[in-house]
Amino acid sequence: MPFGIIDTELNDGGQIPGTEMLIGGSRAGGVETAVDDGHLQVEKITYRASQGVETILVPQPSKTDLNDPLLWPRWQKEAAFFVIFVNAIVFAILAGPVIAPATFALAPILGVTLTEVAELSGYQLLLVAALGPLVSVLAQKYGKRPQFLFAAVTGTLGTIICIVGSQQGSYHVLLAGRLVQGLGVTAWESLSLAAVGDMFYLHERGWRTALIVCSLACMASMVSIISGVLFENKGYEKLFVAELPFNIVGLLATVFLLPETQYARTAAAAVAAAPRSAQDTAQEPPQKGANETTEKTWDHHAETVPARLDAKIPKRSYIQTLAPWGRTGSSSYTTKTIPHLLSEIFVHLINPAVFWILMVSAVLVAFFVVSAYILSQIWSVPPYDLNVAQNGYFWAGAFVGGVLAVFVGPLCDWSASTLARANGGVYEAEFRIPVNILGALFCSLGWFLFMWVVENPRPDGYFLGAFFHGCACFGISVPSTSAGLYILQSTEVFVLQMMLKNFLFYAFSTFINTWAAEAGGGEVFQVFGIVSLVLIALCIPMYVFGKLNRKLIMQHTGVHI
């Protein structure tokens, strides 16, 4: 048992997805192939040396196609990642919380109830959740770039409609604009992490995944801070006017700096083969020379693919990458039909690991985000009587918590690499789970003490509340980052996360204000804290039985994440 994980292997001795030989010894090598019965098989593994440690590249890059995103120049990868990260903020994050601090104040201005104001965000997120599966399958079929372009265009158009609605003081026009904005949210929220997986190797994803995951919390907080001040000084009509320039810049960046990241990777290259055992690896004889060819030390049971590529495929020019879609020589990236791809999304729900990911990521994030619906309801009445700007400043605690949570990604990487090195170089996906101890600690500290502050008003309650709210933000970011890194590559799971989160956002928007008014905000946060701890406790059986689950799912369904 590697550090408490139940060890197992496939009946045919093949690879269990998520178990990789991540740390190499003194070996050096490159991708070499051999043709057997007309099929291409990976015979050599590509390494990257860093500070004397050789890391096996997972997934393996293409040997024949220079357009493989894994082989892009560093500047191109980082530029594309920067566009994805910024646009995830501009289109997926900015749209929702821009009116959060003004929820209580907007009701009399628009002549509607508090619940109807909350539904300006609720209906938008309901649309985002409903569109998630369609955007996912279109990305798999035709590529991610068309989805990102459509999202950037509709997000910008939605902001323009919101400007018109706010100038007219029309709730219904404003709602229409929010719905069109929702069309621009789905792709950036559901495909961003998958795009990171397209461009970066497993050992490079930690801080990037953490940055995107934590931006959902900390940048939403920053938006609330700024929008609260803007509302107080300029009125709500200027909120969307201020948002429009960011939308336009994000749209232009998508057009010129974000090429297609989707890539039809062969099974043999995409899946690194599993080692025979940690002991076998440790007993391998040392390499005689640094420049000698590495002998095959892996048992290869990956699927084989036709050996169609005999020469280098030339790299596409910059002008060619500006095309709305990046596929050449074929109209799609897969021969599967759209109904087939849609069904595959929900097939993942039979996997207990996916249930765990949805619970510790989607549900916990939903709890934190929906707290925005009632915060102004708590602080805008006696004994605090805060204005909209002060309601916005409250989110400073969550912003700091979210920024600190960015370091959870490197911490997950350190945990995984340390345990892999101690395990003979063999990486298990479950090695990223132990950091959730921090999540349990800070979620309990945040929610339960925030409950105490709300139920026991005091002069410094506003500042204590902001601090504990920030602790909760950090706490929910830990399991979200850990779960995001547990997934090796599966757009479908990211979509399921996005769907569940947004359905919960909408569901809570219909009753949480009434719940808080009748039972008090303290009870809401108490429930959030109890449920959060119960869900994080699921990490224990997931850690112990995770590898066994991966084996059973692979053997009986052939579907893995």
N, C-alpha and C positions, 0 to 999 in steps of 0.2 A: 504493500500500500504506500504509494508516494505521498508522504505527509498527510495521511488520513484519507486520501482518495482511494476508493475501491478500484483496484487495478483489474483490467480485463483486456481482451483482444478479440478481434473478429474470428469467427470459426475457421476462415480460410487463411488466417494469419496476416490479413491485409491491414490497411491503415484505418484507424478510427479518426474521423475528422475532428480537428481540434487538438490532436496530439502530434506535435511536430518536433523534429530535431532542430532546435533553434540555435544552440551554441555549438560551434565547431571546435575542433582541437587545433592542431597545427597544420591542418589540411588546407590546400588551396585548390581551386578548380573552377571550371566554367561549364556552361551548358553544352553538353555533347549528346548526340542522339544516335540511335541505331535503328535501322529499318528491319522489321521482322514480319514476314508475310504481308508486306504492303502496308504496314502500320508503323506509325511513329511512336517511339517510346523514349521517355526521358531517362538517360543513363547516368548523367552527371548532374551534380547540384551546384548552383551558383552561390558563392560566398561573398561577403563583404567584410574586409578586415577593418577594425577600428580599435586603436589602442591595444594592439596585440591580441584581441579577441575576434575570432571569425564568426560572424553571424550568418546563418543560412537564410537566404532570401525567400520569404513566403508572402505571396505566391511567387513562383518562378517566372521571370520575364521571358518574353518571346525571343527566340534566336533569329527569327527570319523577318520580323516585321518591325521596322523602325518607328512605326506609329503607335506602338504599345505605350500607353500612358506611363507605365512603369519605367520606360526608357527615355521619357522626355528630359530635356535639360533641366537642371535644378531651378533656374529662374522661371521657366515656364510652369513647372509644378507649383512653385510658391505663388506665382501671380494668379494662377487659376484658383488655388486654395484661398488666397486673399479675397478674390471676388466672391467666392462661395460664402466665406465667413461674413463679409460685410453685407452681402445681399440677404443672408439669413437674418441679419439684424434688421435691415431696411424694410424687407418685404414680409418676413415671417414674424418678426418680433415687434417692430414699431407700430404696426397696424392695430394690434390689440390694446396694449396698455396706454395708448396716447390719451384716452379719455378716462382712464381708471381713477385718478385722483378727483375728477370732477363728477363722478357718478351721483353723489348726493346733490351737488349744485345744479346739474343739468336738468333734473326732473322738473322743477318749476319753470326753467327757461323754455323748455320744449313743450311744456304743458302735458307731461305724461307721468306715469308712475315710476317709482324707483326700479321696479322689476323690468319695465319696458326699456329703461336706460341700460340696464345690465344686458338686455337681449340685443342691444346694438352690437355687442361683442359675442353674445351667445349664438345668435343666428349665423353670424360670420363663421364661427368655429364649427357649427353644425355642417355648414357647406364644405368647409375644409375637410372634415372627417369623411363626408360622403364621397368626395372626389378622390380621396387618397388611393383607393385600389385602382381606379382608372388611370391616374397619373403614373402609378407604378408600372402597370402593364404596358402603357405606351412608351415608358422609358426603356423597358426591357426589349420591346419590339422595335422601336424606331430610334432609341437613343435618348440621353438625358438633355442634350443641348436644346432640342425643340421644346421640351417641357420648361426649361429655365427661361427661354426666350418668351414663351407664351405667358409665363408667370410674371416676368418683369413688365411686359406690356400691359397686362390686365391690372397689375398692382398699381401702376402709374395712372391708368385710366380711372380706377376706383377712387384714387385720391382726388382727382379732378372733380369727380361727381360729388364727393364729400365736401369739397370746397363750395360747390354750387348749393348743396343742401344746407350747409351751415350759414351761408350768406342769406338764404331765403328763410332760415329758421324752420325748415320743413323736416319733421321727424322721418317721414316716409322716403324723401329723397336721400336723406342722410343714411337711412337703413339700406337703400339700394346701392349707394356708394360703398358701404361697408361690405355688402355681399360681393360686389365686383372686386373689391380688395381681397376678399377671401379666395377668389380664383388665383390670385397671385401669391397666396401663402403656401398652398399645398406642395408645390414642387420644391421650394426652398426648405421647407420643414422636413419633408419625407425623403428627399434624395441627397441632401447635403452630406450626411455621413457615408452613404453608399459611394458617392463621388470621391470622398477621401480614400476609401478602400480601393477605388479604381487606380489611383495615382501613386499611392504610397504602400510600402511593404509593411508587414505586420508590426515590426519593431519600430516603425516610424510614425505610427498612428496615435500613440498615447496622448501627447500634449495637444495634437490637433483635434482629436475627438473631444478631449476635455474642454478645449476652447469653444467648440461649437455647442456642446451640451450645456456648459455653464453660462454661455451667452444667453440662453433661453431664460435664465434666472436673473443674472446681474444686469444685463443690458435692458431687460424689461423694467428693472428697477430704475436704471438711469433715465429711461424714457419717462417714467412716472414722475421723477424729480423735475425734469425739464418742463414737461407738459403742465405740471401743477403751477410752476412759476409763470409760464406763458399764459395760462388761463387766467390767473389772478391779475396779470398786468395788461394783457391785450384782448382777453375774451376768447371764448372757445372757437370763434370763427377763424382765428389765426393758427389754430393747431394744425389744420390740414394744409394751410398755405406754407407753413414751415416744413412740413413733411415732403412736399412736392419736389424740391431740388434734390433731395437725397434719392427719391425714386428715379428721377431723370438720370442722375449720375450712375446709379446702379444699373439702369437699362443699358446705357452706353458701354459700361464695363462688361456687361454680359455679352454684348454684340462683339466687342473687339478683343476681349481678354480671356474668354471662357470657351475653349474648343470642346469638342465632344470627348467625354471621358469614358463612355461605354466602350467595352472591348470584348470581342468574341474570343475569349481565351480558351485554348484547348484544355481538356480535362487533364491530360498528362502533365502539362506545364502549370496548370492552376493549382494542383494539389501536390504538395510536397509529400514524399513517401515517408512512412513511419519507420523508425529504427527497429531492429530486431528486439533489442532490450537495452536498458541503460548499462547493464553489465557487459553486454557484448560490445557496446560502443567504447566503454572504458578500456576494454582489453585489446582494442585494435592496435596493431603495431604502429610506431611513429612514422611519419613521412620522411623519406630519405632526403628529399630536396624540395625547396620552396617552389621550384618551377616545374616539378614533375607532375604528370597527370594523376589526378586523384582516382584511386580504384573505386569501383562501385561497392558501397558498403550498406546499401539499402535494399530492402525487399520491395520490389515494385509490383503493386497489384492495382494500379490506377487503370482507368479505361484507356484504350488506345484509340487513336484517331487517324484517319487517312493521311499519308505522307504526301500532301499536295504542294507544299511550299519547298522548292528546291533552291531558291535564290532570295536575296534580300529584297524586301518590298520597299521601294523608295519612300522617303519621308515626304509627307504632303507639305506644300508651300503654305506660308501664312495666309495668303489670299484664299486658298482652298479650305482652310480651317474656319473661315468666316461663313461658310455655307450653313443654312439653317439646320441641316442634318449632316452627320459626318460619315455615314456608311457609304463605301464605294464598292461597286461591283455587285451589290445586292440591295434590295429595298429595305431589308430589315436585318436585325441581329440574331433572330431566331426563327425557326420554321414553325414554332408553336403558335396556335391561334390565340386570339385575345380571350375568348371564353376559357381556354385551357390555362392561360396565364392567370386569369382571375381566380380560377379554382385553386391554383397552386398557393395563392396567398393564404387562403383559409385552411389548406391542408396543414400548414405549420402549427395550427392551434392544437393538434393532437400531440405535439411535442411538449412535455412538461417543462423543458428549459425555456420555451417561448412563453408559457404561462408565468414562469418566474420572472422573466424579463419584463413582461407587461405589468406585473404587480410592483416590482421594486423600481421601475422606471416611470412608466406612464401614469400609474395611479398616484405615486408620491409627488411627481411634478404637478399633476392636476390639483392636488390638495393645496400646494403652495400658490399656484396661479389663481385659483378661485378665491383665495383669501383676499385678493384685490377687490372683489365685489363688495366686501363688507368693511374694509378698513376705514374708508371715509365715513361710513355709517357709525363707526365706533368713535372716531376722533373729532367728528364735526358737531357733536352734541355735548352738553355739560357732562362732566366738569371740565373738559378740555376746550371745546368750542374753537377748533382749529379751522383756518381758512383753507382754500384749495392748495395754495402754495405750500403751506405747512404740512398738509396731507402728502404732498409730493416729496417733501424733504424726509418724511418718515422712511422712504424706500432707500435711504442712504445705507442703512444697516444691511439690507438684502444685497445691495450693490457690492459692498465690501465682502460679504459672505460669498457671493458668486465669483468675485475676482480671486479670492483665496482658493476657491474650489478648482481653479484651473490647474493647480499643482497636484490635484488628485490623479490626473492622467500620467505624468511622470512617476508618481508614486506607484500606480498600478504597473507601469513598465518595470520599475525597479523591483517590485515584489515578484513579478513574473520571471524576470531574468535571474534574480537571486535564487528562487526556488528551482528554476530550470537548471541552473549551474550546479546546484546541490543534488539535482536528480540526474546527474550524468549528461547534462546538456539537453534533456528531453523536456519540452514545454507541454504542460497540460493547460487547457483553457481555464480550468478552475483555479489556477494560480493567481488569477486577477480578483478573486472573490474576497480574500481575507481583509482587504482594506475597508470592507463594509462595516467593520467594527466601529470605525469613525462615524459612519453614517448613522448607526444606531445611537451612538453617544450624543451627537449634535442634534438629531431629530428630537430625541427625548428632552434634551436641554432646551431646545428652542420652543417646541409646541407647549410643553407643560408649564414652563415658566412664563411664556407669553399669556397662557390661560390665567395664571395667577395675577399677572399685571392687570389684565382686563377686568378681572373680577374684584380687584382690590385697588381702586383708583388712588393715585398718590401724586405729589407734585412732579416727581421725576419719572412718572410712569411712561410718558411719551418716549423718553430716551431709553429706558429699560426695554420697552416694547420693541423699539427699533433694533436694539442689540440682539434680543432673543429671536426676532423675526429673521435677522441675518444668520443666526445660528441654524435656524430651520432651513434657510436657503442653502447653506453649506452642507447640511445633513442630507437633504434630498439630492444634491448634486453628486454625492459620493456613489450611491448605488446606481444612479443614472449613467455616470461615466463608466463604472465597472461593468455594467450590463452592456453598454455600447461597445466596449472593447472585448467582451466575451464573444460577440458575434464576429466570426471571421469574415463573412461576406454574405449578406442576405438582405436585399432591398425589401423583400416581402415583410420581414420582421420589423424593420424600421417603419414601414407603412402601417402595420398593425399597431405599433406604439403610437404613432401619430393619430390614427383613427380613435383609439381608446381615449387618449388624452382629450381630444377635441369633443368627442361625444360627452365626456364627463364635464368639460367646460360648459357645454350647452345645458346639460342636465342641471348642474348646480346653479346656473344663472336663473333658472325658473323657480327656485325655492330658497336659496341660501339667505337672501335678504330677509325673508319672512322668518326663517329659522332663527337667525341672529336677533331679530327684533323680539321674538317671543321667548326664546330660551337664553339669550345673551351670547355675545361673541365668545365668552370663555368656554361655554359648552362645545361650541364648534371646534375650537382649537384643541380641547381635550379629546374629542373624538378623533381628530386628525392625528394626534400624538399616539393614541392607543393603536389605531389601525396601522400607522406607520411602523411601529415596533413589531407588530405581528407580521407584517409583510417582509420587513428586513430579516426577521428570524427565518424566513424561507431560504435564506442564503446557506444555512447550516446543512439541511439535507441536499441542497443543490451542490454544495462543495463535496460532500461525501459520495453522493450517488451520481454526480454529473457525468463522469466518464462511462459508467454503466449505462446511463440513459443515452449517451451519444452512440454507444454500440447498438443498443436495441433499436433505436430510431433508424440508424443506418441499415441494419439488417432487415428490418421489417417494412420500411417505407422507401429507403434510398434517398430520403430528403434530409438534408443537414443544414446547419447554419454556421 
